[in-house]
Amino acid sequence: MRRTLHDSMHYREYPPHPELAAHVACVWAARAPGGAHTHRVLPDNCVDILWQDGGQQGFAVGMMSSAILVASARPVRTLAVRFKPGMARLFLTTPLHALTDQRADIDQLWGRGDADRLADALWASEAPERARLALIERELLRRLKAANGGGRGYAAALGGSASGDRLGVPLVQRALAALESSGGEVRVEALAARLGVSRQHLAAQFREQVGLSPKLYARICRFRRATAALRATTAPDWARLALECGYFDQSHLIHDFQELAGSTPERFHFSNQSAA
């Protein structure tokens, strides 16, 4: 799991339905205990849709450019889906930059009727959490088939066009694959040149389909590498860790942690070791 949750929460991820595996990272469930508490959520280059009990509407959480603190004053059960980078646009009806650092009620994106029917089904019985998550997958499968219907094809369903796409894989998906495989180390200018487009065109497509600029997406890739490395060690060599995670030097590592996590790397590491 990439998003940091309060250590007293129940949290479990499940692999998605096979027909959703190309688009969905996981479906997940959580239970937050009663009593006022907060947990820190880190940027992870993903978009989620969450449904919570208590009569609330489901809501989509867009890409995040920095950490947020989420407060909870009552016990809350959550059922959710996490999309792979660049794939949420298939299932939502708005350019993803409109959701960056925002949340939007799902009835505004899907329509009140569909949103209400799913919410009612999720909380109407005491079915096991995996069975409830299957209801979310069923709705996503219905929407995926509708998006791919009418002969539109993969590229068109993602909001792209056949022109400029290689073997039917849209530009943004090729750019995402390059950024992920490099751990965020590839430079945006070099990436745009490799893909045969201008940096401005690539950035515009990223804002539409992903929700962030390619440069910020790459920063978060490096940040995720660094947080994973810190969780895996008890005595980090800071200078070496910075270089191995794609940072020019230790000061750049510190700067990104302050901007993206609201914490120094040392404080982040200490808090994670204390919670372990």
VEXLO-82777 format. One record per residue (C-alpha): residue in three letters; x, y, z. Coordinates in steps of 0.5 Angstrom, whole numbers, padded with zeros to 4 digits, always signed. Layout:
% VEXLO-82777
alaXYZ/...
//
This chain:
% VEXLO-82777
met+0000+0000+0000/arg+0003+0007-0002/arg-0002+0012+0002/thr+0000+0012+0009/leu-0006+0010+0014/his-0006+0011+0022/asp-0003+0005+0025/ser-0010+0003+0028/met-0014+0002+0022/his-0016-0004+0019/tyr-0014-0004+0011/arg-0014-0009+0006/glu-0012-0009-0001/tyr-0015-0014-0006/pro-0013-0015-0014/pro-0018-0013-0018/his-0023-0017-0023/pro-0019-0020-0029/glu-0022-0015-0034/leu-0021-0009-0030/ala-0013-0011-0029/ala-0011-0006-0034/his-0014+0000-0031/val-0015-0002-0024/ala-0009-0002-0019/cys-0013-0005-0013/val-0020-0005-0010/trp-0019-0004-0002/ala-0023-0004+0004/ala-0022+0000+0011/arg-0025+0001+0018/ala-0023+0007+0022/pro-0024+0007+0029/gly-0028+0011+0033/gly-0025+0017+0037/ala-0022+0023+0034/his-0016+0022+0030/thr-0012+0024+0024/his-0008+0020+0019/arg-0003+0023+0014/val-0004+0021+0006/leu+0002+0021+0002/pro+0002+0023-0006/asp+0002+0017-0010/asn+0000+0018-0017/cys-0006+0015-0017/val-0014+0017-0017/asp-0019+0013-0012/ile-0026+0013-0011/leu-0029+0012-0004/trp-0035+0010-0001/gln-0036+0011+0006/asp-0042+0008+0011/gly-0046+0013+0014/gly-0051+0016+0008/gln-0045+0020+0005/gln-0044+0020-0003/gly-0039+0016-0006/phe-0033+0021-0008/ala-0027+0021-0013/val-0020+0024-0010/gly-0016+0026-0015/met-0008+0026-0016/met-0005+0030-0010/ser+0001+0034-0011/ser+0003+0034-0003/ala+0001+0030+0003/ile-0006+0032+0007/leu-0008+0030+0014/val-0015+0027+0014/ala-0019+0027+0021/ser-0024+0022+0023/ala-0029+0023+0029/arg-0033+0017+0028/pro-0032+0010+0026/val-0032+0010+0019/arg-0032+0004+0014/thr-0029+0005+0007/leu-0030+0001+0000/ala-0026+0004-0005/val-0022+0003-0012/arg-0015+0005-0014/phe-0014+0006-0021/lys-0007+0006-0025/pro-0004+0012-0027/gly-0007+0015-0033/met-0013+0010-0033/ala-0018+0014-0028/arg-0020+0018-0034/leu-0024+0012-0037/phe-0029+0012-0032/leu-0030+0019-0030/thr-0033+0025-0034/thr-0028+0030-0033/pro-0021+0032-0035/leu-0017+0030-0029/his-0013+0036-0028/ala-0020+0039-0025/leu-0020+0034-0020/thr-0012+0035-0018/asp-0012+0036-0010/gln-0020+0036-0010/arg-0025+0031-0009/ala-0032+0031-0013/asp-0038+0027-0011/ile-0039+0021-0015/asp-0046+0023-0017/gln-0044+0029-0020/leu-0039+0025-0025/trp-0044+0019-0026/gly-0051+0022-0025/arg-0055+0021-0019/gly-0059+0015-0021/asp-0053+0011-0022/ala-0049+0013-0016/asp-0055+0012-0011/arg-0056+0005-0014/leu-0049+0003-0012/ala-0049+0006-0006/asp-0055+0003-0003/ala-0053-0004-0006/leu-0046-0003-0002/trp-0049-0001+0005/ala-0056-0005+0004/ser-0054-0012+0007/glu-0048-0014+0012/ala-0045-0018+0006/pro-0037-0019+0007/glu-0033-0014+0005/arg-0030-0017-0002/ala-0037-0019-0004/arg-0039-0011-0003/leu-0032-0009-0007/ala-0035-0014-0013/leu-0041-0009-0013/ile-0036-0003-0015/glu-0032-0008-0020/arg-0039-0010-0023/glu-0041-0002-0024/leu-0034-0001-0027/leu-0034-0006-0032/arg-0041-0004-0034/arg-0037+0003-0035/leu-0031+0000-0039/lys-0035-0004-0044/ala-0039+0003-0045/ala-0033+0007-0046/asn-0030+0001-0051/gly-0037+0001-0055/gly-0039+0003-0061/gly-0032+0001-0064/arg-0028+0007-0061/gly-0022+0002-0059/tyr-0017+0003-0053/ala-0014+0010-0056/ala-0021+0013-0057/ala-0023+0011-0050/leu-0018+0014-0047/gly-0019+0021-0050/gly-0014+0020-0055/ser-0014+0019-0063/ala-0011+0014-0067/ser-0006+0019-0070/gly+0001+0019-0066/asp-0001+0013-0063/arg+0004+0007-0064/leu+0001+0000-0064/gly-0006+0003-0061/val-0002+0005-0055/pro-0004+0013-0053/leu+0002+0018-0052/val+0000+0019-0045/gln+0001+0011-0043/arg+0007+0011-0047/ala+0010+0017-0043/leu+0007+0014-0036/ala+0011+0007-0038/ala+0018+0011-0039/leu+0017+0015-0033/glu+0015+0009-0028/ser+0021+0004-0031/ser+0026+0010-0030/gly+0023+0011-0023/gly+0022+0018-0025/glu+0029+0020-0027/val+0028+0021-0035/arg+0028+0028-0036/val+0021+0031-0039/glu+0025+0034-0045/ala+0028+0028-0047/leu+0022+0024-0046/ala+0018+0029-0051/ala+0023+0028-0056/arg+0023+0021-0056/leu+0016+0021-0057/gly+0016+0025-0062/val+0012+0031-0059/ser+0013+0038-0056/arg+0014+0038-0049/gln+0008+0043-0049/his+0004+0038-0052/leu+0006+0032-0047/ala+0004+0037-0041/ala-0003+0038-0044/gln-0004+0031-0045/phe-0002+0029-0038/arg-0006+0035-0035/glu-0012+0032-0039/gln-0011+0024-0038/val-0007+0024-0031/gly-0008+0030-0027/leu-0001+0033-0026/ser+0005+0035-0030/pro+0010+0030-0033/lys+0015+0034-0028/leu+0011+0033-0022/tyr+0009+0026-0024/ala+0017+0024-0024/arg+0018+0028-0018/ile+0013+0023-0014/cys+0016+0017-0017/arg+0022+0019-0014/phe+0019+0021-0008/arg+0015+0014-0008/arg+0022+0010-0009/ala+0025+0014-0003/thr+0019+0013+0002/ala+0020+0005+0000/ala+0027+0005+0001/leu+0026+0009+0008/arg+0021+0004+0010/ala+0026-0002+0008/thr+0032+0000+0013/thr+0033+0002+0020/ala+0040+0006+0019/pro+0039+0010+0012/asp+0046+0013+0009/trp+0042+0019+0007/ala+0047+0021+0001/arg+0047+0014-0002/leu+0039+0014-0001/ala+0039+0020-0005/leu+0043+0018-0011/glu+0040+0011-0011/cys+0033+0014-0011/gly+0034+0019-0017/tyr+0036+0026-0013/phe+0042+0030-0015/asp+0044+0031-0008/gln+0041+0030-0001/ser+0039+0037-0001/his+0034+0036-0006/leu+0031+0029-0003/ile+0030+0034+0004/his+0027+0039-0001/asp+0022+0034-0004/phe+0020+0031+0003/gln+0018+0038+0006/glu+0014+0039+0000/leu+0011+0033-0002/ala+0010+0030+0006/gly+0011+0036+0010/ser+0016+0033+0014/thr+0024+0032+0013/pro+0026+0025+0011/glu+0029+0024+0018/arg+0022+0025+0022/phe+0019+0021+0017/his+0024+0015+0018/phe+0023+0016+0025/ser+0015+0016+0025/asn+0015+0010+0021/gln+0020+0006+0025/ser+0016+0008+0031/ala+0010+0005+0028/ala+0013-0001+0026/
//
